[in-house]
Amino acid sequence: MTAGAFPLSQPVPVSDLLRGDVVSLTIEAGDDERRALADFLGIPEVKSLVARVKLRAEPGRRFVLDGTVAADLVQSCVVTLEPVEARVEGPIRRVYLDTPPDKEDADLDPFDDDAPDLIEGGMIDAGAAVCEYTALEMEPYPRAKDAPAVENPAPNGDGEDEAPKNNPFAVLAKLRDLEK
């Protein structure tokens, strides 16, 4: 995570965690932070965001952020562009390393989508983790309740979709056939 790239920032020095401290944080976005987060997420509004997280060190110079995130968002409907209220709520867990992992680290699953993050500058930014969590968990294609259904071409008897007769490629095919 690049410092300064996220609208919420709550840096925690790794040195505090190495002493055996468990750092508990409550991140509650203020007005300016909610506006900046809405811009970051590309949505009209973030009504509220509260995260309660704990950071701790584990053996092997691994650091873990655990907690919960709850956010009330206003997104735009992908069909009508009307405002759609949404709630993002759930557990967050991130693992950090201060050195790149060995290629043969038995604890790391090479097929895991959520590989540990590398610590930059001796700090773990809990606010950045909360921003990323919110971006990944929000509805990617929000729809208003009264949005019209999207029409799909009906499959023909063979079970295959048939392209409509007036699509651009059908028109080009007709032009090609006229030249012959």
GROMACS elastic network, one bead per residue, 0.5 to 0.9 nm:
[ bonds ]
;  ai    aj funct       b0    kb
    1     4     6  0.89664   500
    1     5     6  0.77551   500
    1     6     6  0.86659   500
    1   117     6  0.78799   500
    1   118     6  0.82188   500
    1   119     6  0.82687   500
    1   120     6  0.77250   500
    1   125     6  0.81875   500
    1   128     6  0.72807   500
    1   129     6  0.84593   500
    2     5     6  0.56935   500
    2     6     6  0.80404   500
    2   120     6  0.79896   500
    2   128     6  0.88060   500
    3     6     6  0.73401   500
    3     9     6  0.83446   500
    3   120     6  0.82948   500
    3   125     6  0.79701   500
    3   128     6  0.83726   500
    4     7     6  0.74948   500
    4     8     6  0.87101   500
    4     9     6  0.76040   500
    4   128     6  0.88641   500
    5     8     6  0.89465   500
    5   128     6  0.81110   500
    6     9     6  0.67547   500
    6    36     6  0.87019   500
    6    37     6  0.78906   500
    6    40     6  0.75483   500
    6   127     6  0.76685   500
    6   128     6  0.55668   500
    6   131     6  0.68032   500
    6   132     6  0.85365   500
    7    33     6  0.61200   500
    7    34     6  0.82450   500
    7    35     6  0.88777   500
    7    36     6  0.55879   500
    7    37     6  0.55059   500
    7    39     6  0.89454   500
    7    40     6  0.71567   500
    7   127     6  0.79513   500
    7   128     6  0.75886   500
    7   131     6  0.75086   500
    8    27     6  0.85406   500
    8    29     6  0.75246   500
    8    33     6  0.64865   500
    8    34     6  0.87953   500
    8    36     6  0.84001   500
    8    37     6  0.74378   500
    8   125     6  0.87595   500
    8   126     6  0.83853   500
    8   128     6  0.59370   500
    8   129     6  0.89095   500
    8   130     6  0.78022   500
    8   131     6  0.67468   500
    9   125     6  0.60657   500
    9   126     6  0.68068   500
    9   128     6  0.58761   500
    9   129     6  0.89960   500
   10    25     6  0.85774   500
   10    27     6  0.78054   500
   10   124     6  0.80897   500
   10   125     6  0.52426   500
   10   126     6  0.52325   500
   10   128     6  0.75113   500
   11   123     6  0.58175   500
   11   124     6  0.54767   500
   11   126     6  0.61704   500
   11   127     6  0.73217   500
   11   128     6  0.87321   500
   12    15     6  0.86102   500
   12    16     6  0.76037   500
   12    17     6  0.84312   500
   12    23     6  0.80348   500
   12    55     6  0.84412   500
   12   122     6  0.84996   500
   12   123     6  0.53402   500
   12   124     6  0.51637   500
   12   125     6  0.61661   500
   12   126     6  0.72464   500
   13    16     6  0.56394   500
   13    17     6  0.72248   500
   13   121     6  0.88840   500
   13   122     6  0.59734   500
   13   124     6  0.64848   500
   13   125     6  0.87984   500
   14    17     6  0.51351   500
   14    18     6  0.62342   500
   14    19     6  0.88837   500
   14    57     6  0.84958   500
   14    63     6  0.83073   500
   14    98     6  0.86302   500
   14   119     6  0.84997   500
   14   122     6  0.55562   500
   14   123     6  0.55156   500
   14   124     6  0.67671   500
   15    18     6  0.50188   500
   15    19     6  0.65244   500
   15   122     6  0.75124   500
   15   123     6  0.84517   500
   16    19     6  0.55028   500
   16    20     6  0.72003   500
   16    21     6  0.59507   500
   16    22     6  0.81926   500
   16    23     6  0.79720   500
   17    20     6  0.53200   500
   17    22     6  0.64222   500
   17    23     6  0.73400   500
   17    55     6  0.74184   500
   17    56     6  0.57161   500
   17    57     6  0.55023   500
   17    63     6  0.78446   500
   18    21     6  0.71190   500
   18    56     6  0.83307   500
   18    57     6  0.62760   500
   18    58     6  0.89624   500
   18    61     6  0.81840   500
   19    57     6  0.86936   500
   20    56     6  0.73804   500
   20    57     6  0.67394   500
   21    55     6  0.84968   500
   21    56     6  0.67473   500
   21    57     6  0.79537   500
   22    54     6  0.65605   500
   22    55     6  0.56893   500
   22    57     6  0.77117   500
   23    53     6  0.82375   500
   23    54     6  0.54514   500
   23    55     6  0.51318   500
   23    56     6  0.66335   500
   24    52     6  0.74674   500
   24    53     6  0.58403   500
   24    55     6  0.65543   500
   25    51     6  0.79244   500
   25    52     6  0.57954   500
   25    53     6  0.53501   500
   25    54     6  0.62457   500
   25    55     6  0.83640   500
   25   126     6  0.84369   500
   26    50     6  0.70755   500
   26    51     6  0.56549   500
   26    53     6  0.65024   500
   26    54     6  0.89058   500
   27    49     6  0.78699   500
   27    50     6  0.55990   500
   27    52     6  0.63644   500
   27    53     6  0.80826   500
   27   126     6  0.85297   500
   27   127     6  0.72079   500
   27   130     6  0.86455   500
   28    48     6  0.78735   500
   28    49     6  0.58049   500
   28    51     6  0.64822   500
   28    52     6  0.86779   500
   29    32     6  0.79061   500
   29    33     6  0.53922   500
   29    34     6  0.57230   500
   29    37     6  0.87753   500
   29    48     6  0.68244   500
   29    49     6  0.55481   500
   29    50     6  0.66540   500
   29    51     6  0.89029   500
   30    33     6  0.52142   500
   30    34     6  0.59870   500
   30    35     6  0.86381   500
   30    48     6  0.82398   500
   30    49     6  0.85345   500
   31    34     6  0.51882   500
   31    35     6  0.63102   500
   31    36     6  0.86952   500
   31    47     6  0.88638   500
   31    48     6  0.88844   500
   32    35     6  0.51897   500
   32    36     6  0.61926   500
   32    37     6  0.85236   500
   33    36     6  0.50291   500
   33    37     6  0.59287   500
   33    38     6  0.84908   500
   34    38     6  0.60725   500
   34    39     6  0.86377   500
   34    45     6  0.74333   500
   34    46     6  0.53781   500
   34    47     6  0.71298   500
   34    48     6  0.71228   500
   34    49     6  0.76204   500
   35    38     6  0.51104   500
   35    39     6  0.63734   500
   35    40     6  0.86463   500
   35    44     6  0.86913   500
   35    45     6  0.67822   500
   35    46     6  0.68075   500
   36    39     6  0.51217   500
   36    40     6  0.61360   500
   36    41     6  0.86503   500
   37    41     6  0.60557   500
   37    42     6  0.83678   500
   37    43     6  0.86987   500
   37    45     6  0.83661   500
   37    46     6  0.70108   500
   37   131     6  0.75021   500
   38    41     6  0.51066   500
   38    42     6  0.58797   500
   38    43     6  0.52055   500
   38    44     6  0.61629   500
   38    45     6  0.52522   500
   38    46     6  0.55109   500
   38    73     6  0.83712   500
   38    74     6  0.88246   500
   39    43     6  0.64232   500
   39    44     6  0.76273   500
   39    45     6  0.82328   500
   40    43     6  0.79992   500
   40   131     6  0.86663   500
   40   135     6  0.87523   500
   41    44     6  0.88726   500
   41   131     6  0.85850   500
   41   134     6  0.84587   500
   41   135     6  0.62232   500
   42    45     6  0.88793   500
   42    75     6  0.84736   500
   43    46     6  0.77752   500
   43    73     6  0.80134   500
   43    74     6  0.66765   500
   43    75     6  0.51631   500
   43    76     6  0.67865   500
   44    73     6  0.82877   500
   44    74     6  0.59561   500
   44    75     6  0.59939   500
   44    76     6  0.71250   500
   44    83     6  0.79202   500
   45    72     6  0.88010   500
   45    73     6  0.59858   500
   45    74     6  0.50559   500
   45    75     6  0.71168   500
   46    49     6  0.73107   500
   46    71     6  0.74188   500
   46    72     6  0.61504   500
   46    74     6  0.62047   500
   46    75     6  0.87454   500
   47    71     6  0.74452   500
   47    72     6  0.52679   500
   47    73     6  0.56243   500
   47    74     6  0.72712   500
   48    70     6  0.79644   500
   48    71     6  0.53830   500
   48    72     6  0.51807   500
   48    73     6  0.72337   500
   49    69     6  0.73809   500
   49    70     6  0.57455   500
   49    72     6  0.65390   500
   49    73     6  0.85917   500
   50    68     6  0.83696   500
   50    69     6  0.59591   500
   50    70     6  0.54251   500
   50    71     6  0.64013   500
   51    67     6  0.72296   500
   51    68     6  0.56154   500
   51    70     6  0.62836   500
   51    71     6  0.84051   500
   51   127     6  0.88164   500
   51   130     6  0.71720   500
   52    66     6  0.84468   500
   52    67     6  0.54422   500
   52    68     6  0.54568   500
   52    69     6  0.66128   500
   52    70     6  0.89866   500
   53    65     6  0.65068   500
   53    66     6  0.54333   500
   53    68     6  0.63956   500
   53    69     6  0.82935   500
   53    92     6  0.80825   500
   53    93     6  0.89418   500
   53   126     6  0.78585   500
   54    64     6  0.79938   500
   54    65     6  0.56189   500
   54    66     6  0.53961   500
   54    67     6  0.61388   500
   55    63     6  0.70019   500
   55    64     6  0.55521   500
   55    66     6  0.65692   500
   55    67     6  0.88283   500
   55   124     6  0.89152   500
   55   126     6  0.84925   500
   56    62     6  0.86583   500
   56    63     6  0.56877   500
   56    64     6  0.54962   500
   56    65     6  0.68012   500
   56    66     6  0.86614   500
   57    60     6  0.87296   500
   57    61     6  0.68096   500
   57    62     6  0.59022   500
   57    64     6  0.63594   500
   58    61     6  0.62729   500
   58    62     6  0.51177   500
   58    63     6  0.57265   500
   58    64     6  0.72423   500
   59    62     6  0.62425   500
   59    63     6  0.85411   500
   60    63     6  0.88996   500
   60    97     6  0.87686   500
   61    96     6  0.86283   500
   61    97     6  0.64017   500
   61    98     6  0.68010   500
   61    99     6  0.82850   500
   62    95     6  0.68886   500
   62    96     6  0.57936   500
   62    97     6  0.50192   500
   62    98     6  0.73309   500
   62   116     6  0.87414   500
   63    94     6  0.83396   500
   63    95     6  0.57319   500
   63    97     6  0.63391   500
   63    98     6  0.83703   500
   63   124     6  0.89237   500
   64    93     6  0.70832   500
   64    94     6  0.57792   500
   64    96     6  0.62446   500
   65    92     6  0.75638   500
   65    93     6  0.54630   500
   65    94     6  0.50867   500
   65    95     6  0.64228   500
   65    96     6  0.81325   500
   65   126     6  0.76122   500
   65   129     6  0.87122   500
   66    91     6  0.74349   500
   66    92     6  0.56546   500
   66    94     6  0.67232   500
   66    95     6  0.88526   500
   67    90     6  0.85422   500
   67    91     6  0.56882   500
   67    92     6  0.52965   500
   67    93     6  0.66704   500
   68    89     6  0.73391   500
   68    90     6  0.55629   500
   68    92     6  0.54892   500
   68    93     6  0.85547   500
   69    88     6  0.74755   500
   69    89     6  0.54865   500
   69    90     6  0.56610   500
   69    91     6  0.63647   500
   69    92     6  0.67678   500
   69   130     6  0.71347   500
   69   133     6  0.81363   500
   69   134     6  0.78939   500
   70    87     6  0.72917   500
   70    88     6  0.56490   500
   70    90     6  0.67139   500
   70   134     6  0.86326   500
   71    86     6  0.83437   500
   71    87     6  0.57330   500
   71    88     6  0.50998   500
   71    89     6  0.63280   500
   71   134     6  0.76095   500
   72    85     6  0.73111   500
   72    86     6  0.59569   500
   72    88     6  0.64936   500
   72    89     6  0.86190   500
   73    84     6  0.82204   500
   73    85     6  0.58004   500
   73    86     6  0.51233   500
   73    87     6  0.60502   500
   73    88     6  0.76422   500
   73   138     6  0.84387   500
   74    83     6  0.60831   500
   74    84     6  0.54617   500
   74    86     6  0.60697   500
   74    87     6  0.86891   500
   75    81     6  0.85919   500
   75    82     6  0.82783   500
   75    83     6  0.56921   500
   75    84     6  0.50852   500
   75    85     6  0.63012   500
   75    86     6  0.71038   500
   75   139     6  0.85079   500
   75   142     6  0.68301   500
   76    79     6  0.86033   500
   76    80     6  0.79185   500
   76    82     6  0.55214   500
   76    84     6  0.57074   500
   76    85     6  0.86318   500
   76   141     6  0.87284   500
   76   142     6  0.67110   500
   76   143     6  0.77447   500
   76   144     6  0.82952   500
   77    80     6  0.55111   500
   77    82     6  0.52690   500
   77    83     6  0.62138   500
   77    84     6  0.60490   500
   77   141     6  0.72965   500
   77   142     6  0.50916   500
   77   144     6  0.54943   500
   77   147     6  0.79657   500
   78    81     6  0.58199   500
   78    82     6  0.83582   500
   78   141     6  0.59805   500
   78   142     6  0.59938   500
   78   143     6  0.58872   500
   78   144     6  0.82285   500
   78   147     6  0.89024   500
   79    82     6  0.81942   500
   79   142     6  0.86244   500
   79   143     6  0.66807   500
   79   144     6  0.78798   500
   79   147     6  0.63647   500
   79   148     6  0.75659   500
   79   149     6  0.88769   500
   79   150     6  0.85803   500
   80    83     6  0.87797   500
   80   143     6  0.80005   500
   80   144     6  0.74478   500
   80   147     6  0.63910   500
   80   148     6  0.84031   500
   81    84     6  0.85633   500
   81   143     6  0.85933   500
   81   144     6  0.83689   500
   82   143     6  0.85100   500
   82   144     6  0.67431   500
   82   147     6  0.89131   500
   83   144     6  0.74519   500
   84   142     6  0.68452   500
   84   143     6  0.69506   500
   84   144     6  0.58197   500
   84   145     6  0.85572   500
   85   142     6  0.89440   500
   85   144     6  0.88764   500
   86   138     6  0.77274   500
   86   139     6  0.76935   500
   86   142     6  0.84000   500
   87   138     6  0.76960   500
   87   139     6  0.89639   500
   88   134     6  0.68147   500
   88   137     6  0.64317   500
   88   138     6  0.59497   500
   88   139     6  0.84488   500
   89   134     6  0.86147   500
   89   137     6  0.83013   500
   90   137     6  0.88529   500
   92   129     6  0.85038   500
   92   130     6  0.78962   500
   92   133     6  0.70914   500
   93   129     6  0.89946   500
   94   114     6  0.81193   500
   94   115     6  0.88362   500
   94   116     6  0.71139   500
   94   117     6  0.77826   500
   94   129     6  0.76114   500
   95   114     6  0.85762   500
   95   115     6  0.76754   500
   95   117     6  0.63817   500
   95   118     6  0.88470   500
   96   115     6  0.87523   500
   96   118     6  0.56472   500
   96   119     6  0.62673   500
   96   124     6  0.79777   500
   97   100     6  0.68006   500
   97   101     6  0.75037   500
   97   116     6  0.63436   500
   97   117     6  0.62054   500
   97   118     6  0.50244   500
   97   119     6  0.59627   500
   98   101     6  0.89233   500
   98   117     6  0.85200   500
   98   118     6  0.56557   500
   98   120     6  0.76482   500
   98   122     6  0.76588   500
   99   102     6  0.89655   500
   99   118     6  0.66588   500
   99   119     6  0.76169   500
  100   103     6  0.89187   500
  100   117     6  0.89581   500
  100   118     6  0.67515   500
  101   104     6  0.81503   500
  101   105     6  0.65535   500
  101   108     6  0.83149   500
  101   116     6  0.87030   500
  102   105     6  0.52021   500
  102   106     6  0.89941   500
  103   106     6  0.88503   500
  103   108     6  0.89317   500
  104   107     6  0.88213   500
  104   108     6  0.82961   500
  105   108     6  0.57073   500
  105   109     6  0.85340   500
  106   109     6  0.75675   500
  108   111     6  0.87619   500
  108   112     6  0.78250   500
  108   115     6  0.76483   500
  108   116     6  0.85668   500
  109   112     6  0.52619   500
  109   113     6  0.88995   500
  109   115     6  0.80101   500
  110   113     6  0.84101   500
  110   115     6  0.81747   500
  111   114     6  0.88969   500
  111   115     6  0.88150   500
  112   115     6  0.60923   500
  114   117     6  0.85920   500
  119   122     6  0.62020   500
  119   123     6  0.63096   500
  119   124     6  0.61692   500
  119   125     6  0.89320   500
  120   123     6  0.61059   500
  120   124     6  0.74183   500
  121   124     6  0.84795   500
  124   127     6  0.89423   500
  124   128     6  0.87080   500
  124   129     6  0.88384   500
  125   128     6  0.54138   500
  125   129     6  0.66565   500
  125   130     6  0.89912   500
  126   129     6  0.51029   500
  126   130     6  0.63683   500
  126   131     6  0.88081   500
  127   130     6  0.50947   500
  127   131     6  0.63075   500
  127   132     6  0.87474   500
  128   131     6  0.50441   500
  128   132     6  0.62500   500
  128   133     6  0.85775   500
  129   132     6  0.51822   500
  129   133     6  0.61069   500
  129   134     6  0.86415   500
  130   133     6  0.50393   500
  130   134     6  0.61616   500
  130   135     6  0.86310   500
  131   134     6  0.52333   500
  131   135     6  0.62420   500
  131   136     6  0.86994   500
  132   135     6  0.51083   500
  132   136     6  0.61577   500
  132   137     6  0.85714   500
  133   136     6  0.52214   500
  133   137     6  0.60458   500
  133   138     6  0.85639   500
  134   137     6  0.52465   500
  134   138     6  0.60196   500
  135   138     6  0.57607   500
  135   139     6  0.88668   500
  136   139     6  0.84020   500
  136   140     6  0.84786   500
  137   140     6  0.83060   500
  138   142     6  0.89008   500
  139   142     6  0.56581   500
  143   146     6  0.82256   500
  143   147     6  0.64268   500
  144   147     6  0.51628   500
  144   148     6  0.88747   500
  145   148     6  0.87372   500
  146   149     6  0.89692   500
  147   150     6  0.89467   500
  148   151     6  0.89736   500
  151   154     6  0.88359   500
  152   155     6  0.89026   500
  153   161     6  0.66783   500
  153   162     6  0.69494   500
  153   163     6  0.72037   500
  153   164     6  0.72086   500
  154   160     6  0.88622   500
  154   161     6  0.64873   500
  154   162     6  0.73464   500
  155   158     6  0.76044   500
  155   159     6  0.55789   500
  155   160     6  0.53796   500
  155   162     6  0.61572   500
  156   159     6  0.56754   500
  156   160     6  0.58585   500
  156   161     6  0.60853   500
  156   162     6  0.62163   500
  157   160     6  0.74416   500
  158   161     6  0.84685   500
  162   165     6  0.87110   500
  163   166     6  0.84633   500
  163   167     6  0.72231   500
  163   170     6  0.84252   500
  164   167     6  0.57475   500
  164   170     6  0.80776   500
  165   168     6  0.88450   500
  165   169     6  0.89097   500
  165   170     6  0.60393   500
  165   171     6  0.80673   500
  166   169     6  0.81639   500
  166   170     6  0.61498   500
  166   171     6  0.65638   500
  167   170     6  0.53916   500
  167   171     6  0.65548   500
  167   172     6  0.89211   500
  168   171     6  0.51763   500
  168   172     6  0.62981   500
  168   173     6  0.86769   500
  169   173     6  0.60732   500
  169   174     6  0.86339   500
  170   173     6  0.50226   500
  170   174     6  0.63268   500
  170   175     6  0.87736   500
  171   174     6  0.51640   500
  171   175     6  0.64095   500
  171   176     6  0.87421   500
  172   175     6  0.50437   500
  172   176     6  0.61576   500
  172   177     6  0.86023   500
  173   176     6  0.50110   500
  173   177     6  0.61567   500
  173   178     6  0.86876   500
  174   177     6  0.50701   500
  174   178     6  0.62737   500
  174   179     6  0.89388   500
  175   178     6  0.51337   500
  175   179     6  0.66489   500
  176   179     6  0.54352   500
  176   180     6  0.70006   500
  177   180     6  0.54841   500
